[in-house]
Amino acid sequence: MSVRNILLVVAALLITVGTGLLARSWLNSQRVETVAAPVAEAVPASTYVLVANEDLPSGMLLKKENVRWQAWPDEALPETYIVRKHATPEETAIQEAAADEEVLGAVVRRGISAGEPIARGRIIKAGERGFLAAVLRPGFRAMSVRVDATSGIAGFVQPGDRVDVILTHQIPRGDTIRRASETILSNVRVLAIDQTTNDETGEAKVGKNATFELTPKQTELLTVANDLGALSLALRSLAKDDAEMDSLVNSGEPLAELDPERGQTYTWDSEVSRLIWRPSGTNQDIVQVNRGKESQEQRFDKRQ
């Protein structure tokens, strides 16, 4: 091979290598490098507002599970909102305790949607003017009866609970006096009970009066029952039995509560103690039948 041909081959190789390097450099300059953005550290919100954890209808008694804290912008916070500032755990606990004191046990004056702030003008506390009117559902009445430590279940009955009202009284039967108890009202909603806590000793002071939500007819029944004998309260479970669940599901409002109703059961003293006998002759009604100049007695068994 001649020198001229060798020079041409070398020149061609140099041109090829140079072109490849130039092309690679151009491609690298056009390629956009993806750089991962640094992850910003989470900064705790400085302001929290107490909001509804679920839809709260008018007349509802507020409990702990009905509300929650929600981070909120600091700009233009209305004074009616219940606010907690970011602080030390001790200071946060104090702020939350103050909010619980203000909200828990209060009644929703106007309905509050889930996620909506709990404004002070939308709730009302026990003891404030208009409290019972806000608690009562349309068509119902509030009525108070006197209770003691025994009949009031030693202070365990709280506003919002459901109870059965039991009447214990004496019933004349011929020449004897029978005793009986009967459930006169069931599933009654407790609106208020004047129970307080002794701040110095921490001991509970059992309330002396309980206020119930009843229909107009039921207030009349309870008024007569209160005059007939002693009233006692039986606390109902929050869990529903099968019959109650079926009734709620069929009503189309499974989250609602059944209305109070007349009780169905009763117990005679002879059912409690085997030593108490049903006196002979006192379990019959005597009817005097007159036919012309003839008169005779007919006896009918009484319901025991």
Backbone bond lengths (Angstrom), bond angles and torsions (degrees), N, CA, C in turn:
res aa  C-N    CA-C-N  psi(-1)  N-CA   C-N-CA  omega(-1)  CA-C   N-CA-C  phi
1 M - - - 1.485 - - 1.516 107.28 -
2 S 1.299 114.99 138.67 1.467 119.81 -178.26 1.518 110.01 -78.28
3 V 1.336 114.00 163.02 1.473 120.02 179.25 1.522 110.31 -61.99
4 R 1.328 116.61 -35.33 1.477 120.63 -177.90 1.518 110.61 -63.97
5 N 1.334 115.47 -42.05 1.469 118.64 -179.56 1.536 111.66 -68.36
6 I 1.327 115.02 -36.38 1.480 118.03 178.59 1.504 110.44 -64.33
7 L 1.333 116.62 -42.67 1.467 119.57 178.69 1.517 111.64 -62.00
8 L 1.342 117.14 -37.70 1.463 120.14 179.22 1.531 111.29 -65.86
9 V 1.350 116.15 -40.69 1.474 119.20 178.84 1.510 111.26 -64.48
10 V 1.357 116.05 -43.47 1.471 119.67 179.47 1.521 110.53 -63.16
11 A 1.336 114.84 -41.88 1.465 118.70 -179.95 1.524 110.66 -63.04
12 A 1.348 117.31 -39.91 1.461 120.69 179.34 1.523 111.50 -64.76
13 L 1.346 115.31 -40.25 1.474 118.16 178.17 1.519 111.56 -63.96
14 L 1.341 115.59 -42.41 1.472 119.24 -179.83 1.536 110.91 -62.77
15 I 1.343 114.24 -40.87 1.474 117.61 -179.85 1.527 110.32 -65.49
16 T 1.361 116.06 -40.41 1.467 119.62 -179.36 1.527 111.45 -64.84
17 V 1.349 115.02 -45.35 1.474 118.49 179.23 1.510 111.34 -64.56
18 G 1.341 116.70 -42.08 1.462 119.78 -179.90 1.512 112.34 -63.45
19 T 1.358 115.01 -40.47 1.465 118.84 179.05 1.526 111.02 -64.10
20 G 1.341 115.67 -40.49 1.475 118.60 179.02 1.525 111.85 -63.43
21 L 1.364 114.90 -41.62 1.472 117.97 179.15 1.515 111.86 -65.08
22 L 1.329 115.87 -41.51 1.468 119.30 178.79 1.539 111.34 -63.22
23 A 1.356 116.08 -42.24 1.469 119.59 179.48 1.526 111.25 -64.00
24 R 1.320 116.64 -41.49 1.475 120.01 179.10 1.512 111.69 -63.76
25 S 1.343 115.66 -41.91 1.465 119.88 179.12 1.524 110.85 -63.49
26 W 1.341 116.62 -39.31 1.466 119.98 -179.76 1.530 111.12 -67.13
27 L 1.345 116.79 -42.00 1.468 120.70 178.36 1.522 111.67 -62.62
28 N 1.346 115.78 -41.03 1.475 118.75 179.19 1.523 111.58 -64.79
29 S 1.324 115.01 -35.24 1.470 117.80 179.74 1.522 111.97 -70.67
30 Q 1.353 116.92 -26.36 1.461 120.94 -178.92 1.524 112.97 -87.19
31 R 1.307 116.94 -19.13 1.470 120.47 -177.51 1.532 109.54 -75.91
32 V 1.359 117.46 131.22 1.464 122.19 179.29 1.518 108.07 -89.28
33 E 1.267 115.50 119.19 1.454 119.88 179.54 1.524 109.33 -79.76
34 T 1.332 114.56 130.98 1.466 120.31 178.73 1.521 108.85 -90.49
35 V 1.297 115.73 118.72 1.455 121.51 -179.37 1.529 108.41 -112.73
36 A 1.307 117.77 124.66 1.459 121.60 -179.69 1.515 110.26 -65.99
37 A 1.331 114.96 128.63 1.467 119.53 179.23 1.516 109.62 -73.68
38 P 1.296 117.76 139.50 1.467 120.05 179.74 1.523 110.98 -64.09
39 V 1.347 117.14 138.17 1.455 122.62 179.77 1.519 109.35 -76.37
40 A 1.344 114.96 123.09 1.463 118.95 -179.34 1.520 109.99 -75.31
41 E 1.294 117.28 139.83 1.456 121.89 178.47 1.527 109.81 -71.03
42 A 1.343 115.33 137.46 1.467 120.10 179.90 1.521 109.93 -67.53
43 V 1.313 115.30 125.85 1.467 120.81 179.54 1.519 108.31 -104.12
44 P 1.303 118.92 122.60 1.463 120.72 -179.76 1.522 111.43 -57.89
45 A 1.333 115.77 140.44 1.460 119.63 177.04 1.523 109.54 -63.88
46 S 1.317 115.05 147.61 1.466 119.13 -177.43 1.518 112.51 -88.78
47 T 1.349 117.75 -20.16 1.458 121.21 -176.51 1.524 109.87 -134.98
48 Y 1.328 115.64 136.46 1.466 122.39 176.75 1.521 108.30 -126.72
49 V 1.330 115.12 143.76 1.462 121.54 179.63 1.522 108.46 -120.60
50 L 1.333 116.97 139.86 1.460 121.59 177.60 1.526 108.97 -76.57
51 V 1.350 116.17 122.24 1.465 120.69 -177.57 1.524 109.87 -125.44
52 A 1.328 115.95 167.49 1.464 121.30 178.54 1.528 109.43 -74.78
53 N 1.312 116.30 131.76 1.459 121.53 178.81 1.529 111.52 -81.66
54 E 1.331 116.08 -13.87 1.460 123.12 -179.93 1.514 107.60 -158.44
55 D 1.314 117.00 173.64 1.461 119.92 175.98 1.524 108.98 -65.16
56 L 1.343 115.75 127.07 1.468 121.26 -177.91 1.531 108.53 -113.21
57 P 1.329 118.10 106.62 1.467 120.19 -179.12 1.516 112.10 -73.68
58 S 1.290 116.18 162.32 1.458 122.05 177.36 1.523 110.32 -61.85
59 G 1.350 116.08 136.60 1.455 121.49 179.64 1.514 114.43 90.47
60 M 1.318 118.76 -1.27 1.472 121.88 -177.54 1.527 110.40 -79.73
61 L 1.340 116.07 136.27 1.463 121.51 174.24 1.520 108.84 -83.08
62 L 1.320 117.07 126.05 1.461 121.59 -174.36 1.523 111.40 -79.73
63 K 1.347 115.12 133.77 1.455 122.82 174.48 1.522 109.51 -123.16
64 K 1.339 115.95 173.47 1.457 121.39 -174.17 1.526 111.54 -57.88
65 E 1.324 117.14 -40.81 1.454 120.46 -175.74 1.527 113.38 -74.73
66 N 1.317 118.21 -7.21 1.466 120.77 -178.49 1.523 113.06 -86.08
67 V 1.339 118.28 -11.85 1.466 121.32 -175.36 1.526 110.04 -130.50
68 R 1.332 116.02 161.89 1.466 121.94 176.48 1.524 109.03 -154.69
69 W 1.343 115.92 163.84 1.459 121.29 178.34 1.527 109.35 -92.29
70 Q 1.335 116.63 136.97 1.462 122.60 -178.20 1.528 108.74 -130.19
71 A 1.362 116.53 130.81 1.464 119.88 175.01 1.523 109.50 -58.62
72 W 1.351 116.13 140.91 1.459 120.27 -172.93 1.530 109.54 -143.51
73 P 1.339 116.96 143.14 1.472 119.16 177.06 1.529 111.44 -61.11
74 D 1.325 114.80 147.92 1.464 119.03 -177.28 1.527 112.91 -78.08
75 E 1.327 116.82 -18.37 1.466 119.92 -172.90 1.531 111.36 -70.08
76 A 1.304 115.75 129.07 1.472 123.37 170.39 1.518 112.47 51.14
77 L 1.321 117.09 56.19 1.464 120.95 176.04 1.527 109.34 -79.77
78 P 1.346 118.23 122.71 1.479 119.01 177.73 1.527 110.86 -63.45
79 E 1.304 116.14 147.69 1.467 120.75 -179.63 1.530 111.85 -69.07
80 T 1.335 117.40 -18.00 1.467 120.14 -178.46 1.529 112.24 -78.19
81 Y 1.350 117.99 -13.87 1.459 120.85 178.91 1.530 109.89 -75.09
82 I 1.325 115.82 148.66 1.463 121.40 176.28 1.522 107.29 -94.70
83 V 1.326 116.67 112.85 1.457 122.73 -166.40 1.522 110.79 -114.91
84 R 1.333 114.85 144.64 1.477 121.81 172.05 1.520 108.23 -127.77
85 K 1.332 116.60 128.67 1.458 122.20 179.05 1.526 110.30 -91.82
86 H 1.362 115.94 149.95 1.467 120.58 176.59 1.527 108.89 -66.06
87 A 1.309 116.01 127.24 1.457 120.43 -176.26 1.525 109.07 -154.57
88 T 1.316 115.88 -170.54 1.460 121.13 177.39 1.527 109.27 -67.29
89 P 1.338 118.07 159.38 1.478 119.76 179.42 1.517 113.03 -55.09
90 E 1.328 117.81 -37.51 1.469 120.26 -179.96 1.517 111.11 -66.84
91 E 1.341 116.79 -45.42 1.458 120.30 -179.99 1.535 110.95 -67.59
92 T 1.349 116.65 -36.18 1.461 120.27 177.47 1.524 111.12 -62.76
93 A 1.333 116.65 -42.37 1.463 120.74 178.92 1.527 110.86 -61.64
94 I 1.330 116.81 -38.72 1.472 120.64 179.39 1.527 110.12 -65.77
95 Q 1.348 116.97 -42.88 1.463 120.10 179.52 1.525 111.74 -64.59
96 E 1.330 116.81 -40.89 1.463 120.16 -179.76 1.525 111.15 -68.42
97 A 1.339 117.22 -36.52 1.466 120.19 177.28 1.527 110.66 -63.99
98 A 1.322 116.56 -39.46 1.468 120.26 178.20 1.530 110.67 -65.56
99 A 1.335 116.61 -38.73 1.468 119.97 177.97 1.525 110.95 -66.59
100 D 1.342 117.13 -40.44 1.473 120.44 177.52 1.519 110.79 -61.03
101 E 1.319 115.96 -41.10 1.468 120.74 -179.95 1.527 110.33 -62.12
102 E 1.314 116.65 -33.95 1.460 121.23 -176.53 1.519 113.08 -82.50
103 V 1.338 116.55 -30.01 1.462 119.99 -169.98 1.526 113.49 -107.00
104 L 1.337 117.40 -46.83 1.457 120.00 -172.88 1.529 110.51 -64.32
105 G 1.310 116.29 131.98 1.461 121.52 -176.91 1.513 113.23 89.82
106 A 1.350 116.68 -8.67 1.464 120.04 176.58 1.525 109.58 -76.82
107 V 1.313 115.52 166.44 1.462 122.22 -178.73 1.517 109.26 -115.58
108 V 1.320 115.90 138.33 1.465 121.39 177.77 1.521 108.64 -71.78
109 R 1.334 115.58 117.89 1.472 119.90 179.92 1.527 110.75 -77.03
110 R 1.341 115.67 -44.49 1.459 122.41 175.21 1.522 108.39 -129.82
111 G 1.334 117.23 145.28 1.455 121.98 -174.88 1.522 113.38 -53.42
112 I 1.335 116.85 141.86 1.467 123.31 179.82 1.520 107.82 -123.48
113 S 1.331 117.42 129.12 1.458 122.24 -179.25 1.524 110.53 -80.14
114 A 1.329 116.61 156.90 1.462 121.67 178.37 1.527 110.09 -59.41
115 G 1.348 116.43 132.83 1.462 121.73 -179.31 1.508 114.03 86.91
116 E 1.326 117.50 -8.37 1.469 120.90 -179.58 1.526 109.73 -83.96
117 P 1.341 117.81 138.79 1.471 119.68 179.75 1.524 112.83 -59.83
118 I 1.331 115.30 147.06 1.468 121.40 176.45 1.522 107.65 -83.89
119 A 1.311 117.26 94.95 1.465 120.99 178.83 1.521 109.77 -80.85
120 R 1.317 116.84 144.01 1.467 121.05 -176.53 1.529 111.81 -61.90
121 G 1.303 117.32 -31.44 1.457 119.61 179.95 1.517 113.57 -73.59
122 R 1.349 117.37 -10.66 1.462 121.24 -178.27 1.522 112.75 -95.39
123 I 1.330 117.61 -5.27 1.457 121.14 179.87 1.526 109.02 -128.80
124 I 1.324 114.75 162.04 1.463 120.40 179.35 1.519 108.68 -142.91
125 K 1.336 116.05 136.99 1.460 121.79 -175.99 1.526 111.05 -94.54
126 A 1.339 114.26 155.98 1.464 120.01 175.91 1.525 109.48 -59.36
127 G 1.322 115.87 138.09 1.453 121.19 -178.60 1.512 113.17 96.11
128 E 1.338 116.90 -19.81 1.454 119.55 178.01 1.523 110.09 -82.21
129 R 1.293 115.26 154.21 1.458 120.49 -178.62 1.530 110.23 -63.02
130 G 1.318 116.03 131.29 1.451 121.17 179.31 1.510 114.29 88.52
131 F 1.349 117.53 6.21 1.467 120.41 -177.07 1.531 111.13 -61.38
132 L 1.332 116.99 -53.52 1.464 119.84 -176.95 1.525 111.94 -64.41
133 A 1.329 116.53 -36.53 1.461 119.33 178.86 1.524 110.63 -63.80
134 A 1.348 116.87 -33.24 1.467 120.18 178.82 1.523 111.40 -74.75
135 V 1.333 116.73 -31.56 1.461 120.95 -178.04 1.522 111.38 -74.31
136 L 1.319 116.89 -39.79 1.459 121.31 -172.86 1.517 112.50 -65.55
137 R 1.331 114.80 137.31 1.454 120.14 172.94 1.529 109.08 -80.50
138 P 1.313 117.46 155.69 1.475 119.76 179.19 1.527 111.11 -57.18
139 G 1.326 116.27 134.21 1.455 121.76 178.41 1.517 114.47 89.39
140 F 1.340 118.08 -4.70 1.451 121.08 -179.21 1.533 110.61 -106.96
141 R 1.345 114.71 164.83 1.455 121.86 -179.38 1.525 110.00 -127.21
142 A 1.317 116.77 154.91 1.466 121.66 175.15 1.511 109.12 -102.66
143 M 1.326 116.49 133.04 1.460 121.35 179.87 1.522 109.18 -140.04
144 S 1.325 116.39 136.10 1.458 121.77 -179.34 1.522 110.58 -108.27
145 V 1.334 115.21 143.46 1.460 121.90 174.31 1.515 107.88 -131.37
146 R 1.311 115.31 155.07 1.455 120.63 -179.03 1.530 109.30 -83.72
147 V 1.323 116.19 136.60 1.465 121.91 177.90 1.521 108.21 -130.95
148 D 1.339 115.13 162.28 1.458 119.95 174.25 1.521 108.65 -124.24
149 A 1.331 116.77 -172.69 1.462 120.24 -175.87 1.518 112.13 -61.04
150 T 1.347 116.26 -33.96 1.468 119.47 -178.51 1.517 111.28 -79.22
151 S 1.323 116.87 -52.85 1.460 119.93 -176.96 1.522 111.88 -67.41
152 G 1.339 117.20 -27.59 1.463 121.35 179.75 1.504 113.57 -91.13
153 I 1.333 118.95 13.97 1.470 125.13 176.83 1.517 110.62 58.24
154 A 1.323 116.32 42.27 1.469 123.41 171.39 1.519 112.91 54.81
155 G 1.321 117.65 34.84 1.459 120.31 174.88 1.506 115.66 86.21
156 F 1.332 118.56 4.93 1.458 119.96 -179.03 1.524 112.92 -81.59
157 V 1.320 117.94 -13.64 1.458 121.06 177.32 1.523 108.94 -79.16
158 Q 1.325 116.30 128.02 1.451 122.56 -178.29 1.526 109.92 -124.88
159 P 1.350 117.87 158.60 1.469 119.78 176.26 1.529 111.03 -55.82
160 G 1.332 115.67 135.98 1.447 121.17 -177.80 1.516 113.72 98.06
161 D 1.350 117.34 -17.45 1.463 120.43 177.98 1.526 110.21 -72.16
162 R 1.346 115.15 163.79 1.458 122.23 175.93 1.520 108.61 -115.65
163 V 1.338 116.31 135.55 1.457 121.51 -176.84 1.521 110.25 -133.92
164 D 1.342 115.26 162.30 1.452 122.93 166.78 1.527 107.85 -104.30
165 V 1.310 117.16 140.99 1.464 122.18 179.05 1.526 108.36 -102.96
166 I 1.337 116.01 122.10 1.466 122.21 -175.60 1.528 109.28 -114.09
167 L 1.327 116.13 131.24 1.468 122.66 178.29 1.521 109.12 -105.14
168 T 1.321 117.02 129.45 1.465 123.19 173.47 1.525 107.81 -115.70
169 H 1.339 116.58 123.98 1.467 119.09 -176.34 1.527 110.25 -151.89
170 Q 1.338 114.74 170.24 1.462 122.28 179.64 1.524 109.30 -101.29
171 I 1.350 115.31 140.13 1.461 120.92 -176.00 1.527 108.81 -127.34
172 P 1.327 118.97 119.21 1.468 120.64 176.65 1.519 110.97 -65.42
173 R 1.335 116.34 132.02 1.467 122.69 175.87 1.513 107.81 -134.24
174 G 1.305 116.67 94.07 1.449 120.83 -176.84 1.519 110.55 65.77
175 D 1.348 115.27 -122.87 1.463 120.09 -179.66 1.519 112.75 -90.74
176 T 1.293 118.63 2.02 1.465 121.70 -177.38 1.521 110.41 -119.32
177 I 1.313 114.63 166.70 1.453 122.40 177.01 1.527 108.33 -114.85
178 R 1.307 115.75 117.45 1.464 120.14 176.72 1.518 110.06 -94.51
179 R 1.334 116.30 153.61 1.460 121.97 176.17 1.525 109.03 -117.40
180 A 1.316 115.03 143.47 1.457 119.28 -178.30 1.525 109.51 -153.43
181 S 1.312 114.74 155.54 1.467 121.11 172.44 1.516 107.90 -125.89
182 E 1.320 115.80 145.66 1.456 120.43 -179.85 1.523 109.82 -146.65
183 T 1.319 114.94 144.69 1.458 120.44 175.49 1.525 107.55 -81.59
184 I 1.313 116.13 109.62 1.462 119.44 -176.64 1.527 111.87 -88.96
185 L 1.335 117.35 -29.28 1.463 121.39 178.42 1.523 108.52 -141.57
186 S 1.312 116.66 140.91 1.467 120.55 178.84 1.523 110.31 -127.57
187 N 1.346 115.12 153.02 1.470 123.09 178.12 1.533 112.13 59.41
188 V 1.320 115.95 44.97 1.465 121.68 -179.34 1.522 108.86 -87.88
189 R 1.316 116.37 132.74 1.466 121.84 179.62 1.525 110.18 -84.41
190 V 1.337 116.37 129.44 1.464 122.53 177.23 1.529 108.36 -86.46
191 L 1.334 116.53 119.73 1.463 121.02 179.78 1.525 111.67 -86.03
192 A 1.300 116.39 -40.76 1.467 120.29 -176.62 1.512 109.04 -158.36
193 I 1.326 114.49 153.77 1.461 121.03 173.72 1.518 106.85 -148.97
194 D 1.327 116.27 130.77 1.463 119.59 -171.19 1.523 111.70 -80.86
195 Q 1.319 115.82 61.05 1.462 121.27 176.51 1.515 109.22 -101.65
196 T 1.307 116.92 131.63 1.453 121.75 179.00 1.520 109.42 -125.31
197 T 1.349 116.52 172.96 1.455 121.76 178.89 1.516 109.58 -117.75
198 N 1.307 116.43 134.30 1.451 121.86 177.56 1.529 108.67 -73.82
199 D 1.338 117.14 113.85 1.463 120.39 -176.11 1.522 112.72 -66.12
200 E 1.320 118.07 -24.64 1.452 120.35 -176.25 1.510 111.88 -85.39
201 T 1.326 117.65 -44.13 1.462 120.70 -176.42 1.513 112.68 -100.37
202 G 1.340 117.52 -18.35 1.459 120.86 -177.70 1.514 113.54 75.86
203 E 1.335 117.10 7.33 1.459 120.69 -179.60 1.527 110.44 -84.77
204 A 1.314 114.65 145.28 1.461 119.48 -179.79 1.524 110.76 -78.71
205 K 1.321 115.51 137.37 1.456 121.66 173.17 1.524 107.61 -104.30
206 V 1.319 115.26 114.10 1.458 119.89 -175.10 1.519 110.07 -69.48
207 G 1.346 116.13 133.98 1.452 120.78 -178.97 1.516 112.20 -67.98
208 K 1.310 115.56 156.47 1.461 121.67 -179.36 1.525 112.67 -104.37
209 N 1.332 116.87 -12.06 1.457 120.18 -179.04 1.526 109.73 -137.46
210 A 1.320 115.12 138.38 1.466 121.63 175.96 1.515 108.15 -119.53
211 T 1.327 116.87 137.77 1.458 122.44 -179.43 1.525 108.93 -112.28
212 F 1.341 116.04 128.39 1.455 122.24 -175.05 1.524 110.75 -113.61
213 E 1.335 115.41 158.08 1.464 122.41 172.81 1.525 108.27 -102.41
214 L 1.343 116.22 116.35 1.459 121.30 -173.59 1.519 110.52 -136.90
215 T 1.321 114.81 162.41 1.458 119.80 171.84 1.535 108.12 -76.70
216 P 1.326 118.70 162.68 1.470 119.90 178.53 1.527 112.92 -55.18
217 K 1.335 118.19 -42.21 1.463 120.89 179.47 1.524 110.94 -64.63
218 Q 1.325 117.38 -38.35 1.460 120.43 -178.71 1.526 111.92 -69.44
219 T 1.327 117.97 -30.41 1.460 119.40 175.15 1.528 110.58 -64.60
220 E 1.328 116.92 -36.31 1.469 120.16 176.67 1.526 110.62 -66.74
221 L 1.335 116.55 -42.60 1.463 120.25 178.39 1.525 110.98 -61.02
222 L 1.322 116.57 -44.14 1.456 119.84 -178.20 1.526 111.55 -68.34
223 T 1.330 117.45 -32.66 1.460 120.68 177.68 1.526 110.91 -63.90
224 V 1.332 116.84 -44.68 1.460 120.63 178.10 1.531 110.37 -67.01
225 A 1.329 116.76 -42.74 1.468 120.32 -179.89 1.514 111.47 -61.20
226 N 1.315 117.22 -37.48 1.462 121.30 179.78 1.519 111.27 -64.10
227 D 1.339 116.86 -27.25 1.461 121.39 178.90 1.529 111.84 -86.69
228 L 1.332 117.14 -23.29 1.463 120.64 -177.09 1.524 113.38 -76.65
229 G 1.318 116.92 -36.04 1.464 118.76 -174.78 1.509 111.57 -171.69
230 A 1.340 115.56 -154.18 1.467 121.83 -176.74 1.523 109.98 -92.67
231 L 1.321 115.22 138.78 1.456 121.20 178.81 1.526 110.11 -105.04
232 S 1.324 116.32 140.78 1.461 122.64 175.87 1.511 108.91 -131.51
233 L 1.343 115.32 154.77 1.461 121.42 179.81 1.522 109.64 -111.48
234 A 1.313 115.97 137.51 1.462 121.89 175.13 1.524 107.68 -118.05
235 L 1.336 116.62 116.26 1.464 121.66 -176.35 1.527 110.58 -72.41
236 R 1.324 116.59 131.55 1.467 122.00 179.54 1.527 110.34 -93.58
237 S 1.318 116.17 150.37 1.457 121.84 179.08 1.524 110.29 -71.84
238 L 1.347 115.53 150.23 1.454 119.81 174.49 1.524 111.27 -68.73
239 A 1.335 116.40 -29.96 1.468 120.42 177.95 1.519 109.46 -72.59
240 K 1.311 116.33 144.68 1.457 122.12 -178.81 1.532 110.07 -96.37
241 D 1.339 115.92 141.40 1.458 118.55 173.82 1.529 109.41 -80.28
242 D 1.335 116.52 176.95 1.470 120.49 -174.28 1.526 112.17 -60.73
243 A 1.337 116.07 -40.81 1.468 119.11 -178.07 1.528 110.73 -65.30
244 E 1.327 117.36 -42.18 1.456 120.70 179.45 1.526 111.19 -65.22
245 M 1.343 116.66 -43.12 1.459 120.02 179.68 1.521 111.16 -62.11
246 D 1.322 117.10 -42.80 1.465 120.16 178.49 1.521 111.20 -61.49
247 S 1.316 115.91 -41.44 1.464 119.94 -179.41 1.527 111.27 -65.28
248 L 1.349 117.12 -41.39 1.457 120.81 -179.93 1.522 111.39 -67.80
249 V 1.336 116.74 -43.24 1.466 120.21 179.94 1.525 110.69 -62.45
250 N 1.322 116.91 -42.31 1.460 120.71 -179.58 1.519 112.62 -71.31
251 S 1.334 116.26 -20.96 1.466 119.52 179.97 1.516 112.33 -76.25
252 G 1.345 117.37 -15.78 1.462 120.49 -177.97 1.511 112.89 85.83
253 E 1.336 118.48 -2.57 1.460 122.87 178.02 1.529 108.99 -127.79
254 P 1.352 117.71 73.81 1.465 120.48 -174.94 1.515 114.22 -65.19
255 L 1.340 118.33 -16.28 1.464 120.61 179.33 1.515 111.91 -94.47
256 A 1.319 117.67 -0.32 1.462 121.27 -178.46 1.525 109.58 -84.49
257 E 1.333 115.36 -179.75 1.462 121.81 176.26 1.519 108.48 -117.30
258 L 1.324 115.71 146.06 1.454 119.74 176.71 1.521 109.85 -69.69
259 D 1.323 115.60 148.43 1.459 120.47 178.94 1.531 109.85 -74.30
260 P 1.345 117.19 154.76 1.470 119.17 175.64 1.514 110.60 -63.64
261 E 1.318 116.62 150.86 1.467 120.65 -178.29 1.516 110.07 -146.68
262 R 1.340 116.00 169.34 1.458 121.57 177.82 1.523 110.15 -64.63
263 G 1.349 115.90 140.38 1.447 119.91 176.00 1.516 111.15 -72.48
264 Q 1.333 116.43 160.67 1.457 121.19 -175.28 1.531 113.30 -118.11
265 T 1.293 119.09 -9.95 1.468 120.84 -172.04 1.530 111.43 -115.47
266 Y 1.330 114.72 155.84 1.465 121.59 175.45 1.523 108.59 -151.51
267 T 1.335 117.10 163.04 1.460 122.25 -178.43 1.520 109.36 -141.38
268 W 1.343 116.51 127.51 1.464 121.60 175.58 1.530 110.15 -85.03
269 D 1.332 115.06 159.33 1.463 119.61 179.13 1.525 111.78 -61.91
270 S 1.336 117.73 -33.00 1.461 120.71 -179.15 1.527 111.91 -69.24
271 E 1.341 117.80 -19.65 1.450 120.54 175.24 1.520 111.85 -78.22
272 V 1.316 116.15 -22.20 1.467 120.74 -178.51 1.522 110.60 -86.14
273 S 1.331 115.60 -47.75 1.466 120.53 -178.09 1.527 110.33 -114.52
274 R 1.317 116.47 128.54 1.461 120.89 177.47 1.519 111.87 -74.81
275 L 1.333 116.82 -9.89 1.465 120.66 179.27 1.522 112.13 -84.12
276 I 1.324 116.19 -11.79 1.467 119.88 178.95 1.523 108.06 -95.62
277 W 1.332 114.79 117.19 1.463 120.45 -179.45 1.514 109.58 -98.09
278 R 1.312 114.93 151.51 1.452 119.08 174.25 1.522 108.03 -76.46
279 P 1.325 118.60 114.42 1.470 120.50 -176.81 1.522 110.96 -59.77
280 S 1.323 114.92 135.99 1.467 119.36 179.09 1.520 109.79 -66.41
281 G 1.310 115.38 139.66 1.463 120.68 178.49 1.512 113.25 87.76
282 T 1.324 117.34 -19.50 1.464 118.72 -177.93 1.514 111.78 -90.55
283 N 1.341 115.90 -3.92 1.455 118.30 179.46 1.523 111.45 -101.77
284 Q 1.359 116.17 24.84 1.455 120.43 178.98 1.524 110.14 -133.97
285 D 1.328 114.31 144.20 1.462 121.15 171.37 1.528 108.43 -94.01
286 I 1.318 116.38 136.33 1.465 122.05 -179.09 1.526 108.76 -107.15
287 V 1.327 115.59 123.86 1.461 121.25 -179.53 1.527 108.24 -117.37
288 Q 1.342 117.36 127.61 1.459 123.31 178.06 1.521 108.79 -89.35
289 V 1.333 116.48 118.32 1.464 122.52 -177.99 1.532 108.65 -108.54
290 N 1.340 117.17 122.67 1.470 122.87 -179.98 1.527 109.02 -110.84
291 R 1.317 114.91 125.06 1.463 121.70 176.62 1.533 108.13 -127.87
292 G 1.309 114.08 99.70 1.468 118.13 -176.37 1.516 109.81 63.79
293 K 1.381 114.77 -121.15 1.464 119.27 179.62 1.520 112.13 -90.74
294 E 1.324 116.93 -5.66 1.461 120.48 -178.48 1.536 110.75 -94.89
295 S 1.307 114.74 143.51 1.460 121.78 178.56 1.523 108.79 -137.55
296 Q 1.324 115.89 135.05 1.455 119.21 178.64 1.538 110.14 -147.17
297 E 1.322 115.54 159.23 1.464 121.88 179.84 1.532 110.04 -100.93
298 Q 1.298 114.87 140.14 1.457 120.83 172.99 1.528 108.26 -124.26
299 R 1.328 115.29 137.16 1.459 120.69 -176.60 1.534 109.94 -111.25
300 F 1.341 114.97 139.21 1.472 122.06 178.55 1.523 108.19 -128.09
301 D 1.305 116.04 135.47 1.463 119.60 178.97 1.519 110.59 -65.17
302 K 1.331 114.37 135.26 1.459 120.05 175.80 1.509 109.96 -84.92
303 R 1.321 115.51 156.89 1.455 120.72 176.03 1.525 108.96 -79.79
304 Q 1.319 115.82 123.18 1.477 119.44 -177.37 1.512 110.09 -100.60
